[in-house]
Amino acid sequence: MKVGSQLTLILGLTFVIHLIGTLAYAFRIAGVRSGHIAIAVSLFNILVLVSRLSNSFQGPFLAKRVEVAISEGSTNTLEFEFALIIATSSIATLIGGLLIPTFQRYAIIGVASFSRHRSMPRLMLRAISYRGLLLLSQSFVLPSYKNVGAFALPARIPLSIILMNFAASALWTVGVLAAIYAGSIDPQIRVTSSTLSSIINGLATIMLFIFVDPYLAGLTDDSAKSSASAAHFRSVVIWMIAGRFAGTVAAQFLLVPAANLIAFAASLI
């Protein structure tokens, strides 16, 4: 594969991974509004499969790119390319946030369809059919200016949750990239370095799955039971997306320090 085509493919895979990660919020909202939270989450898992498939290809392509750069003595361009990859994750997150209203509507239609037929293969076929794609185009809507007020920090959301979502997003964005980029810092231990992304991702996983996700899951249930207002839930979602976007931007500044940390850790093994 040509160098330019390979980089384009990596950028495309990165875009898909972060776009789907952001659209998860649309399915939460759809679950609340339809009253079928479990079904909405199950439907989202279809997109998760696409994201994980993209992720499984991204790593090897990145590793091959570093290997070629090392062998050709052209590692000086890698930092720019990795910065471009991280920038793509920011763009995908921003676009995903703007598409939340559209996918929220489309997801509600999907939830209603699945509730009637209870067949995932049938739903997937309907989604890619002409009628399904027409419904997607008809669901398209830009975020309303009325939601600008939702940027006011919700009174009942701990600032710590927002900050942890920001930090976890930054670490999660840079984890695998830093592990692979570390191979260009010390090529002799590049294989070891490529396996140490958990040094960075481990902390992100703890913050996401022990603090952030449980809080958001509880709020989703509260909103479905009307214990929390729709406006409050929407405001929290907006801040979560904003934190995720800010985290991908911050990842630009973490790439080199994180890669150096991983290279150091690999040298100690």
N, C-alpha and C positions, 0 to 999 in steps of 0.2 A: 504494500500500500504506500502511495506517495506521502511525503511528509505533510503537505498541506491538507490532503484528504484525511489523514490520520488525526490531525489536530481538529479539523472540522467535526469529525465523528466524536471525538472526546468532548468537545464543547456541546454537541447535540445531546450526548448521554447525560452530561452534567445538567443541562437545561431541563431534561425530562425528570431527573431525580429530584431537583429542587422545586420544580413546578408542582409535581404530585405531592410532595411533602407539604407545600403550602395549601393545596386544595383540600387537604384533610379537614380544614376548618369549615369548608363549605358543606361537607357531609355531616359534621356535627350540627350545624344550623339546620340542615334538612331533616335530621333526625328529630330535633326539637320541634320543628314546625309541623312535621307529619305525625309525630307521636310514636314513631318507629325507630328508636335510636339504634337498637341492635341490628335491624335490617340495613340501616344507613351505613353503619360501620362495616357490615359484611360486604356491602356493595363496594365500599371504598377499598376493601382488600383486593379487589380485582385490579385496581390501579396500583396498589402496593406491589403486586406481582410484576407489573411492568417496570416499576421503579427498581425493584431488586434485580431484575434481569439486566437493566441498564447499568446498575452498580457493579454487577458481576463482570461486565465487559470493560467498564471504565478503568478499573485497577490494572488489568493486564496490558491494556493499550498504553496507559501512562508509564508502566514499568518498562515496556518495550521502547518507549520514546526516550526514557532516561538511559537505557542500555545503549541505544544507538548514539545518543549525544556523547556518552562517555567514550565509546569506541572511536568516534570521529573527532573527539577533542573539541566539541562545540557546546559545552555545558553552559557557556556564558549567556545563552539565549533562554535557558530553562526557567530562570526566575520570572522573566517576562511572560512566558507561556503559562506558567502556573498562576501568575497574577491574572491573566486573561481568563483562565478557567474559574477562578474565584469570582471574578467580575460577572461571569456568565451565571453563576449561582445567585448573585445579587439581582441580576436582571430577571431571572426566572422567578425568584421570590416576589419581586415587585409586580410582575405580570400576573402571577398566581393570585396575589392579593386583589388586583383589579378585576380578576375573573371570578372572584368569590360569589358575587350576586348571580352571575350567569350559571355557574355550576350548582349553586344552591337550588335554583329553580329546576335545573335539569335533573339533579339528584332526587328532588321531591317527586318528579314524574317517574323516575326509575324505581323509587321505593313503592309508589302506588302500584306500578305494574307488577313488581315482584310480589306484593301482597295479594294480588289477584291470582297470579299463575304459579307462584312458588317454584319457578324453574330458572336457575341461573344461566344455563346454556341458551334458553329461549330469550332471556333478557339481553344477553350479550349479542345475540344475532339481531335483535330488534334495535340495539344501540348503534350498530354499524350499518343498518339498513337505510334506505333513502328516507323513510319516514323518521327514523331515529335521528339522522343527521339534520333533517328539516326542523325537528323539534329543538335540537341544539341551537341552530341558527335563530329560531324564534325565541329562544330563552335568553339570547344575548342582551345584556343590559349593562351599562356602565354604573359604577357606584354613584349613589345619589349625593348631591351636595348637602342634603339634609343630615347626612351622617357625619358631617364635619364636626358637629358638636360632640360626637362620640370620642373625639380625641382628648376630651377632658378626662383626666385620670380618675377612674372609678373610685368612689370612696371606700368600697369594701374589698378591693383587691390589694393584697399585700405588695408593696413595692419590691419586696424580695423575690416574688414570683416573676415579675417582669424582668428583673435583673438576672435571675437564674435562667430564664428562657433566652435572654440575650447572650449570656455567657455560654450556655450549652450549645446554642446555634453556632456561635463562633468556633468553638472547639470541634463540634461535629463536622463543620464545613472543612476545617483544615486538617483533621486527623489523618485520614488516608493519604491526602496530598503531601503532608509533611513527611510521612513515613517513606513515601516513594522518593520525594525530593532529597531526603537525607542521603540517599544512595549516591547523589552527585557530589555531596560534600566530602564523603569518604567512600570512594568506589570499592575499596577492599572489603567493606562490611555491608555492602548494599543489600544483599539477600537478607541478612539479619535485620537490618533497618526496616525493610519493607514489611516485616512481620510484627513490628512494634507500634502500630497505630493505636493499640489499646492504651498506651501510655497517655495519649491525648483524649481518645474517645471514651476511656473508662470514666473519667470525671463527668463528661457530658452525659453519659448514660445514667449515672447516679442522679444527676440533677433533673434530667428529663423524666425518668421513670419512677423516681421516689418522691419528687416534689411537684414538678410542673404538671405532668399528665394527670396525676390523681386530683389535683386542684381543679383542673379543667373538666375532668370527668364528673366530679361532684357538682360543679356549676352547671354542667349540661343537664344533669338529672334535676337539679333545682329549677332550672328554666323550664324543663318539660313538665314539671309538677306545678308550675307557676309560683314557686317559692321565690324565684328571682325573676325580675322583669326582663322582657325581651330587649329593651334598650340597654340594660346593664350587661346582659350577655353579649350583645353586639359590640358594646364598648370594650369589653374584655378581649373579644376576638380580634378587634382592630389593634389593640395594644400588643397582643401576642404576635400578630403578623409584623407589626412595626419592630418588635424586639427581634424577631427572626431575621428581618431584613438588615437591621443594624448589626446583628451578629455576623452575617455574611460579609458585610463591609469591614468589620473589625478583623475578620479572618485574614484580610490582606496583610495586616501588620503582625500577625501571629505566625505566618508561614515560615519565615527564616528562623526565628527563635525556636519554634516547635521542632523544626527539622534539625537544628543544632542539638537540641535536647535529646532527640531520638538517636542521632548519630553518637552522641556521648554515651547514652545508655547501651547502645549496641557495642561500643568499644569495651565496655565493662564486662560484657557477657563472655 
